Structures are given as C-alpha cells and as structure tokens.
C-alpha cells in the first residue's frame, strides 16, 4: 500500500518575517503622540457619580500591555509608571482597581483592515482554562469539580488570516449556537463559510442560505438528502454535498471543494495560545471578554506586521 509523499515547504521571506517577530514587542509603538494626547477623559456625557480621569484609550493601552507581557493588574500599573518615567512624560497612570473596573465596560474594536468585495471566513472554537489544576496533576490524580473552561469562538478571514469576529461563552455552549452572533458582528459581506462537522445543523445552514453564503461544511455520516431531485423547491447545498460525497468519497469531496483551508483556524488558535497562553487571568466573564478581545486585536496587529510566505521545495 503506497502512501502519498508530503510536500516540503520553506519560508521565502524569512528576513522580513523575522523583523516582524521582533517588532511585536516594541514598546515604543504603544505610547505614541496620538495616544498620549488623548490620555485624559473628556467627560462630555458625564452623568451622576465621579467623573472619569482616564480615557478609554488610556485604559485599553495599559490592558494591551498587560496581555502583551502577561502582567497582573498591579504589575500593569507599575509597568506603566516605569514606561512613562523612562519616556520622561508627566502623566498619571490608572490604578489597578480602575483598570479592573473599566475593563468590564470597555468597547474594543478589532481594527480589521477594510476590504473590497466579499470575504471567505473560517469559524472554529477553542477552550481557555479559567482555573483548575495543571495537566500533570490531572493525569496523576484526576480532575476535580473546580476545573472550569471558557470557549472562544473565532471567525477568521481565510485570505488575510485576521480575526474578524469573536465570542466568548461558557464551555457548555455548542458551536452552532454562536454562528448567528458572529455573523452579526462581521462588517464585510461573505462569500464562503468554512466549518467542521459541528456546524452541520439547520440553525447554522439556514442563516447562511438566507444570506447567500456558500457552505463548506461536511455533512454528518448518517446525513440524508432533504430535498430530492423531483422536489419543486430550490436545491440545498447540504444535499449537493451529500451527493458529491457519495460520488467522490469524503476525501475526494474535501479535496475538490477546498475544505482543508479550514485548518487556518487551527493555525490562528495555535498562535493565540502560543503567544498568550491557554489560561484566562480574570475571573469575571465581563473581564474575560475584554481580555480575549484584546488578545484577538493584538494577534491581528501581529498578522498585519507580517506572516511567513511559503514555497514548495
């Protein structure tokens, strides 16, 4: 039995990509003149209570530094003081309690590049640990009831590998339940939707049909055709996929439709966990949402700095 030889790939833009990896942690980028000029809050629509001292941009900048260097809240306050003292800038730094409280209501934009035309998106989810034992303790003594996870659902542009939308949920939420919120948070119109078998539900497929989005989702093994050839209603993409799988097999269908492009979502999640780790530092879900949103925004910035370009050897 012969096996197909795997193609070897090599990076062609190593010098440029290496410089992008170095620039990811350049501190001077985060404290620009534009940010410093908007450091104080304007308090234009201030209601009851004490007015804010620091702007949302100042809070987001420090929380970004917190995620970039994996700091606690107190460490973020101290690090911010040190950076401004080195830059010889006379500005106050928010306290750690202010950072924690303001993070709950912070509106964070993913800073996605504007693109013309429709985009192809890939959707998948990954688990992030909130608290609990490490892998060694779990394997040795078993898991305890206090082991808790969150699920981070990502929608990724297949061409630029940017994260265009994200949703953080409990680990009990099924992947198919989050597709509609992800679609609503996406600014660009979509041409194709890539997803694994977990998204083979009518709760996912019907909104895609209504929006005219092509579905690249493998039907389940026991899938049956819903509308046969003699039906007066329009044909469904899921039925066409079932017919093509019967004709070409699962591997043949995936190869013909380009299903393996979906692996770019796993690549993005691998980069996210490699850079920021697989654990959330906050305990409240509101703070965790801000934490993951900032991580996604940072990863988009890293992606825009430069990605490796491969060629086959």
C-alpha positions in Angstrom: 0.0 0.0 0.0 1.6 3.2 -1.2 1.4 6.5 0.7 1.4 9.9 -0.8 4.6 11.9 -0.2 4.2 15.1 1.7 5.3 18.3 0.1 8.1 20.1 2.0 7.7 23.9 2.4 10.3 26.6 3.1 9.8 30.2 4.2 10.8 32.6 1.4 10.6 35.9 3.3 12.5 34.9 6.4 14.3 38.3 6.8 11.0 40.3 6.7 9.1 37.8 8.9 12.0 37.8 11.4 11.8 41.6 11.7 8.0 41.3 12.2 8.5 38.9 15.1 10.9 41.4 16.8 8.6 44.4 16.3 5.8 42.6 18.1 7.2 43.6 21.4 8.5 47.1 20.6 7.1 49.1 23.5 7.5 52.5 21.7 4.7 51.6 19.3 2.1 51.6 22.1 2.8 55.0 23.5 2.6 57.3 20.5 1.8 61.1 20.5 -1.8 60.4 19.4 -2.4 58.1 22.4 -0.7 60.5 24.9 -2.8 63.5 23.6 -6.0 61.5 24.3 -4.9 60.2 27.7 -7.4 62.1 29.8 -11.1 61.5 29.7 -13.2 64.4 28.2 -16.3 63.5 30.3 -18.7 65.1 27.8 -21.8 63.0 28.7 -21.0 62.5 32.3 -24.0 61.6 34.5 -24.1 61.0 38.2 -21.1 59.9 40.1 -17.4 60.8 40.0 -16.1 61.7 36.5 -13.6 59.6 34.8 -9.9 60.7 34.9 -8.5 58.5 32.1 -9.9 57.9 28.7 -11.0 54.5 27.3 -7.9 54.7 25.0 -5.6 55.0 28.0 -7.3 52.0 29.7 -7.1 49.9 26.6 -3.5 50.8 26.1 -2.5 49.6 29.5 -4.7 46.5 29.3 -3.0 45.8 25.9 0.4 46.0 27.7 -1.0 43.6 30.3 -1.8 41.0 27.7 1.3 41.6 25.7 3.6 40.9 28.7 1.3 38.7 30.7 1.2 41.0 33.8 -1.2 41.1 36.8 -3.2 44.3 37.3 -0.8 45.6 39.9 2.1 44.8 37.7 0.5 46.7 34.8 0.2 49.8 37.0 3.9 49.6 38.0 5.0 48.8 34.4 3.0 51.8 33.1 4.7 54.1 35.6 8.1 52.9 34.6 7.5 53.3 30.9 6.3 56.9 31.3 9.2 57.7 33.6 11.7 56.4 31.0 10.0 58.4 28.3 10.1 61.5 30.7 6.3 62.1 30.3 4.4 63.7 33.2 1.2 61.7 33.1 -0.6 59.8 35.8 -1.3 56.0 35.5 -4.6 54.4 36.4 -4.6 52.3 39.5 -5.1 48.6 39.3 -8.6 48.8 40.6 -9.6 51.3 37.9 -8.2 49.0 35.3 -10.2 46.1 36.5 -13.5 48.0 36.8 -13.1 49.9 33.5 -12.3 46.6 31.6 -15.8 45.3 32.2 -17.5 48.1 30.0 -14.7 48.7 27.6 -15.7 48.7 23.9 -12.8 47.2 22.0 -12.6 47.3 18.2 -10.6 44.5 16.4 -9.1 47.1 14.0 -9.8 45.0 10.9 -8.5 46.2 7.5 -11.2 47.4 5.1 -11.5 45.1 2.1 -13.4 45.4 -1.1 -15.8 42.6 -2.1 -16.9 39.5 -0.2 -14.6 37.5 2.0 -14.2 33.8 2.9 -14.5 33.1 6.6 -13.5 30.1 8.7 -15.2 29.5 12.1 -14.0 27.3 14.9 -13.7 27.3 18.7 -11.0 26.6 21.3 -11.0 26.1 25.1 -9.3 28.5 27.6 -8.8 27.5 31.2 -10.2 29.8 33.9 -8.9 27.9 37.0 -8.1 24.4 37.9 -5.2 22.0 38.1 -2.4 21.6 35.6 -2.1 18.8 33.2 0.3 16.8 35.3 -1.9 16.9 38.4 -5.0 15.9 36.3 -3.2 13.0 34.7 -1.8 11.8 38.1 -4.7 12.3 40.5 -7.7 13.0 38.2 -9.6 16.2 37.7 -11.6 18.0 40.3 -15.0 19.7 40.2 -13.4 23.2 40.2 -11.8 22.7 36.8 -13.5 25.4 34.6 -13.1 26.4 31.0 -14.4 29.0 28.6 -14.9 28.6 24.9 -13.6 31.2 22.5 -15.3 31.2 19.1 -13.4 32.8 16.3 -14.3 33.9 12.8 -11.2 34.3 10.6 -10.7 35.8 7.2 -9.3 32.9 5.1 -7.2 35.3 2.9 -5.7 37.7 5.4 -5.9 35.3 8.5 -7.3 38.2 10.5 -9.9 37.6 13.2 -13.0 39.4 12.0 -15.3 38.4 15.0 -15.1 36.7 18.3 -17.5 35.5 21.0 -16.6 34.1 24.5 -19.0 31.7 26.1 -19.3 29.0 28.8 -17.9 25.6 27.8 -21.5 24.2 27.7 -22.5 26.4 24.6 -22.5 24.4 21.4 -20.5 25.8 18.4 -23.6 26.1 16.2 -25.3 28.4 18.7 -22.7 31.2 18.2 -22.7 31.4 14.4 -25.6 34.0 14.3 -23.9 36.4 16.8 -20.6 36.0 14.8 -22.4 36.9 11.5 -23.9 40.0 13.1 -20.5 41.2 14.3 -18.9 40.9 10.9 -18.8 44.1 8.8 -17.8 42.5 5.5 -20.1 40.6 3.2 -19.2 36.9 3.0 -18.8 34.6 0.0 -17.9 31.3 1.7 -18.2 29.8 5.2 -15.8 27.1 6.3 -16.7 25.0 9.3 -16.2 21.4 10.6 -19.0 18.9 11.3 -20.1 20.6 14.5 -21.7 23.3 12.3 -23.8 20.8 10.3 -27.1 22.0 11.8 -30.0 23.8 10.3 -29.5 26.5 12.9 -26.3 27.3 11.0 -27.2 26.5 7.5 -30.5 28.4 7.3 -29.0 31.8 8.1 -26.2 31.1 5.6 -28.8 30.2 2.9 -30.7 33.4 3.6 -27.5 35.5 3.2 -26.4 33.6 0.0 -23.2 32.4 1.6 -21.7 29.2 0.2 -21.3 26.5 2.8 -18.2 24.3 3.1 -19.4 22.1 6.0 -19.1 18.3 5.9 -22.5 16.6 6.5 -22.7 14.0 9.2 -22.0 10.4 8.4 -25.7 9.5 8.7 -26.9 12.5 6.7 -29.8 12.1 4.4 -31.0 14.2 1.4 -33.8 16.6 2.4 -35.0 17.7 -1.0 -34.7 15.1 -3.7 -34.4 15.8 -7.5 -38.2 15.8 -8.0 -38.8 18.5 -5.4 -40.2 21.8 -6.7 -38.2 23.7 -4.1 -34.7 25.0 -4.7 -31.8 22.5 -4.1 -29.9 22.8 -0.8 -26.1 23.0 -0.6 -26.1 20.3 2.1 -28.0 17.9 -0.3 -25.4 18.6 -3.1 -22.6 17.9 -0.6 -24.2 14.5 0.3 -24.5 13.6 -3.4 -20.8 14.6 -4.1 -19.6 12.6 -1.1 -21.5 9.6 -2.3 -19.8 10.1 -5.7 -16.3 11.0 -4.8 -16.0 9.9 -1.1 -15.2 12.1 1.8 -11.6 12.7 0.9 -12.4 13.4 -2.7 -15.2 15.9 -1.8 -12.9 17.7 0.7 -10.1 18.0 -2.0 -12.5 19.2 -4.7 -14.2 21.8 -2.6 -11.1 23.0 -0.7 -12.2 22.0 2.7 -8.7 21.7 4.1 -8.4 25.5 4.1 -10.3 25.3 7.3 -7.1 24.4 9.1 -6.1 28.1 9.0 -8.5 28.5 12.0 -6.5 25.9 14.0 -3.3 27.8 13.0 -4.7 31.1 14.3 -5.7 29.4 17.6 -2.2 27.8 17.9 -0.7 31.3 17.5 -3.1 32.8 20.0 -2.2 30.2 22.7 1.5 30.2 21.9 1.7 33.9 22.5 -0.7 34.5 25.3 -1.1 31.0 26.8 -4.2 28.8 27.2 -5.4 30.3 30.5 -7.5 33.4 31.3 -6.2 35.6 34.1 -9.6 37.2 35.0 -12.4 35.5 37.0 -15.4 37.5 35.9 -16.9 36.8 32.5 -17.1 40.5 31.6 -13.4 41.0 32.2 -12.6 37.7 30.4 -14.4 39.0 27.3 -12.3 42.2 27.3 -9.2 40.0 27.9 -9.9 37.8 24.9 -10.9 40.7 22.7 -7.6 42.4 23.4 -5.7 39.2 22.6 -7.5 38.9 19.3 -6.8 42.6 18.4 -3.1 42.0 19.3 -3.0 38.9 17.1 -4.5 40.9 14.2 -1.8 43.5 14.7 0.9 40.8 14.7 -0.7 39.4 11.5 -0.5 42.8 9.8 3.2 43.2 10.7 4.0 40.2 8.6 3.3 36.5 8.1 5.6 33.8 6.7 5.3 33.1 2.9 6.0 29.5 1.9 7.1 27.8 -1.3 7.4 24.1 -2.0 10.9 22.7 -2.2 
